[in-house]
Amino acid sequence: MMKKNKVYCIIVTYNAMKWIERCLNTIQEDHVQLEIIVIDNNSTDETVAFIKKNFPSIQIFPQQENLGFSGANNLGYELAKKNNADFVYLLNQDTISYPNNIEKLIKIYDSNRSIGVVSPLHLNDDGNKLDKKFEEYITSGSCPHYISDISLGKTKEFYQIGFVNAAAWLIKVETIQSLGGLFSKAFYHYGEDSNFLSRLRFHKKICVIVPNVFIHHLREEREGKMSTAFENRKLSIKKVEIMTNPNISYKKAMSNTFRYAGQQLFRMNIKGACELFSYPLFHYHKINKFRASYKSGSIL
């Protein structure tokens, strides 16, 4: 009898009452040894109590503080590794799944040794089109041949893609170990997935999407113009993403950051431009520690 793959599905929650019942109810796997664990980031609603009452078989780990998406997933990964899991499946709280998604993703993962991350396609709330943000990830440059193949009806089993957010990532535990860990401490919430994929590329692995496997990412109502504070936060994250990319030299990363600063000047964002210009100049040693750790067996 063939051994079932042991998978730890890690769900990070924060005030998840709106989504968590559908999220958990729709995870159904027939041929995978599945362990669902929830890392709760100090929710102030009834998330923890609801899961304990309605899903008693699911392990939940309430935190006394918000560890961020990065820290909470890292905690889940350490639990998976400690319990000899073969894979981790990072799944957002605001998702709906389909039966045997994980099994299908494992089949793709095991079909090609160069694969490091496998993701399903992300649908919108109603499932009648792709999630808007996900659709933006797919271009002829970032996801070669996908648009042509879909248009001409000759879809392949998977497609390499430059970036897809970590709303539903399947990763082998041994792959994460070879990268020195899951998410870098340089990132708290946002940016950690982009950094992971940069490190994945450095280690000659690829990220792929699978056209016949789907989740719904329930975030349409949150679309729209971002606040100035959030835009500034994105800028602060982006500078770290650029400067800690191990695939380019420090000099090239600094040049890219300065180019980004120039764009902010053009938009009359003087404060943002100054932040970008100063970051690689005044944080050289800190940045280089992170960059060096990504090339070693233990990341910061």
C-alpha positions in Angstrom: 0.0 0.0 0.0 1.4 3.4 -1.0 2.3 5.8 1.8 0.1 8.9 2.0 1.9 12.2 1.9 1.7 14.0 5.3 0.6 17.6 4.8 0.3 20.3 7.3 -2.2 22.9 6.2 -1.3 26.1 8.0 -4.0 28.8 8.3 -3.1 32.1 9.9 -6.2 33.8 11.4 -6.9 37.3 12.6 -10.5 38.3 13.2 -11.6 35.6 10.7 -15.2 35.1 11.7 -16.5 36.3 8.3 -14.6 33.6 6.4 -13.3 30.8 8.6 -16.3 28.5 8.5 -16.3 28.3 4.7 -12.5 28.1 4.7 -12.4 25.1 7.0 -15.5 23.3 5.7 -14.3 23.2 2.1 -10.9 21.6 2.8 -11.6 18.0 1.8 -8.8 15.5 1.0 -9.4 11.8 0.4 -5.8 10.6 -0.3 -3.6 12.8 1.8 -2.7 12.5 5.5 -3.9 16.0 6.4 -3.3 18.0 9.5 -5.0 21.4 9.6 -3.5 23.8 12.1 -4.6 27.3 12.8 -2.2 30.0 14.2 -4.4 32.8 15.5 -2.7 36.2 15.7 -4.5 37.4 18.8 -7.9 37.9 17.3 -10.3 40.2 19.1 -13.5 38.5 17.7 -14.8 35.0 18.3 -12.5 33.2 15.9 -10.7 31.1 18.4 -13.8 30.1 20.4 -15.7 29.3 17.1 -13.0 27.0 15.8 -12.6 25.2 19.2 -16.4 24.6 19.3 -17.2 23.7 15.7 -13.9 22.1 14.5 -12.6 20.2 17.6 -10.2 18.1 15.5 -8.3 21.1 14.3 -5.4 22.2 16.3 -5.4 25.9 17.1 -2.6 27.9 18.6 -3.8 31.3 20.0 -1.0 33.8 20.3 -0.7 36.6 22.9 0.4 39.1 20.2 0.1 39.5 16.5 3.1 37.7 14.9 2.2 38.9 11.5 1.7 36.7 8.5 5.4 35.9 8.4 5.9 35.0 12.0 2.7 33.0 12.4 3.4 30.9 9.3 7.0 30.3 10.5 5.5 28.9 13.7 3.3 26.6 11.7 6.2 25.5 9.6 8.3 24.6 12.7 5.4 22.5 14.0 5.1 20.7 10.6 8.8 20.0 10.5 8.8 18.8 14.1 6.0 16.3 13.2 7.8 15.0 10.1 5.4 16.5 7.5 6.3 16.0 3.8 4.6 19.2 2.7 3.2 22.4 4.1 0.1 24.1 2.5 -0.1 27.8 3.4 -3.8 28.7 3.0 -5.4 32.1 3.7 -8.3 32.5 6.0 -10.4 34.2 3.3 -10.4 31.3 0.8 -12.8 28.6 -0.4 -11.3 25.3 -1.6 -12.4 22.4 -3.8 -12.1 18.7 -3.0 -8.7 17.1 -3.3 -6.9 20.4 -4.2 -3.9 19.4 -2.2 -3.6 15.9 -3.8 -3.7 17.5 -7.3 -1.0 20.0 -6.4 1.2 17.3 -4.9 0.9 15.4 -8.2 2.3 18.4 -10.1 5.0 19.1 -7.5 6.3 15.6 -7.8 6.3 15.6 -11.6 9.2 18.0 -11.9 12.3 18.3 -9.7 12.7 22.0 -10.4 9.4 23.0 -8.8 9.6 24.7 -5.4 6.2 26.2 -5.0 2.8 25.1 -6.5 -0.3 27.3 -6.4 -3.8 26.8 -7.7 -5.5 29.6 -9.7 -7.3 32.2 -7.6 -10.9 32.9 -8.5 -13.0 35.9 -7.4 -15.7 35.6 -4.7 -18.3 34.2 -7.1 -15.9 32.0 -9.1 -17.0 33.5 -12.4 -13.6 35.1 -13.2 -10.0 35.2 -11.9 -9.3 37.2 -8.8 -8.3 40.7 -10.0 -4.9 40.8 -8.3 -4.1 37.2 -9.4 -4.9 38.1 -13.0 -2.4 41.0 -12.8 0.4 38.4 -12.0 -0.1 36.8 -15.4 1.7 38.5 -18.3 3.6 37.1 -21.3 6.8 38.0 -19.4 6.0 36.7 -16.0 4.1 33.6 -17.0 5.3 32.5 -20.5 2.9 30.8 -22.9 -0.1 30.8 -20.5 -2.2 33.5 -22.2 -1.5 32.0 -25.7 -2.2 28.4 -24.6 -5.4 29.3 -22.8 -6.6 31.3 -25.8 -5.8 28.5 -28.2 -7.2 25.7 -26.0 -3.9 23.8 -25.5 -3.4 24.1 -21.8 -0.4 22.5 -20.1 -0.5 20.9 -16.7 1.4 23.8 -15.1 3.1 27.1 -15.9 6.1 28.8 -14.4 5.2 32.2 -12.9 7.4 35.0 -11.5 5.1 35.8 -8.6 1.9 34.6 -7.0 0.9 35.6 -3.5 1.0 33.0 -0.7 -2.8 32.6 -0.4 -2.5 28.9 -1.3 1.1 27.6 -1.5 2.1 24.0 -1.5 5.8 23.6 -0.6 7.9 20.5 0.3 9.4 20.8 3.8 12.8 19.7 2.5 12.6 22.5 0.0 12.1 25.0 2.8 14.9 23.5 4.7 17.2 23.8 1.7 16.4 27.5 1.7 17.3 27.9 5.3 13.7 28.5 6.5 10.3 29.7 5.4 9.8 33.5 5.8 12.5 36.0 6.6 12.3 38.1 9.8 12.9 41.1 7.5 9.2 41.0 6.8 6.2 41.1 9.1 3.2 41.3 6.9 3.5 41.6 3.1 6.7 41.2 1.2 7.6 37.8 2.8 6.1 35.9 -0.2 8.0 37.9 -2.8 11.2 37.5 -0.7 10.7 33.7 -0.5 10.3 33.4 -4.2 13.5 35.5 -4.8 15.3 33.0 -2.5 13.7 30.1 -4.3 15.1 31.4 -7.6 18.5 31.8 -6.1 18.4 28.1 -5.2 17.4 27.2 -8.8 13.8 26.3 -8.1 10.6 27.6 -9.7 7.1 28.6 -8.7 4.2 27.3 -10.8 0.5 27.7 -11.2 -1.9 24.8 -12.1 -4.7 25.7 -14.5 -7.2 23.0 -13.4 -7.0 23.6 -9.6 -8.8 26.5 -8.0 -9.5 28.4 -4.8 -11.7 31.5 -4.3 -9.9 34.4 -2.7 -12.7 36.4 -1.1 -11.4 40.0 -1.2 -13.4 41.8 -3.8 -15.1 44.0 -1.3 -11.7 45.2 0.0 -10.6 46.4 -3.5 -10.3 50.1 -4.2 -8.0 53.0 -3.6 -5.5 52.4 -0.8 -5.0 54.9 2.0 -1.9 57.1 2.0 -0.7 55.3 5.1 -1.0 51.9 3.4 0.7 53.2 0.2 3.6 54.4 2.4 3.8 51.1 4.1 3.9 49.4 0.7 6.8 51.6 -0.2 8.7 50.7 3.0 8.2 47.0 2.3 9.2 47.3 -1.4 12.5 48.9 -0.5 13.4 45.9 1.7 12.2 43.5 -1.1 14.5 45.1 -3.6 17.5 45.5 -1.4 17.4 41.9 0.0 17.0 40.2 -3.4 19.9 37.7 -3.4 19.8 37.3 -7.2 21.3 40.7 -7.9 24.3 42.5 -6.5 24.0 45.1 -3.8 25.0 47.7 -6.3 22.3 46.7 -8.7 19.7 46.5 -5.9 20.7 50.0 -4.8 20.3 51.2 -8.4 16.8 49.7 -8.6 15.9 51.3 -5.3 17.1 54.7 -6.5 15.1 54.3 -9.7 12.0 53.6 -7.5 12.8 56.7 -5.5 12.9 58.7 -8.8 9.4 57.5 -9.5 8.3 58.8 -6.1 9.8 62.2 -6.8 7.9 62.3 -10.1 4.7 61.7 -8.1 5.8 64.5 -5.6 6.2 62.0 -2.8 9.2 63.7 -1.4 9.1 61.8 2.0 8.9 58.5 0.2 11.8 59.3 -2.1 14.0 60.4 0.8 13.2 57.1 2.6 14.2 55.1 -0.5 17.4 57.1 -1.2 18.6 56.8 2.4 17.8 53.1 3.1 20.6 51.4 1.2 23.1 54.1 2.3 22.4 54.1 6.0 21.4 50.4 6.5 24.2 48.7 4.6 25.3 46.3 7.3 21.8 45.3 8.3 20.8 44.6 4.7 23.9 42.6 4.0 23.3 40.4 7.0 19.9 39.4 5.6 21.4 39.0 2.1 24.2 36.8 3.4 21.8 34.7 5.4 19.7 33.9 2.3 22.7 32.2 0.8 23.4 30.2 3.9 21.6 27.3 5.6 19.8 29.5 8.2 18.0 32.7 7.2 17.5 35.8 9.3 
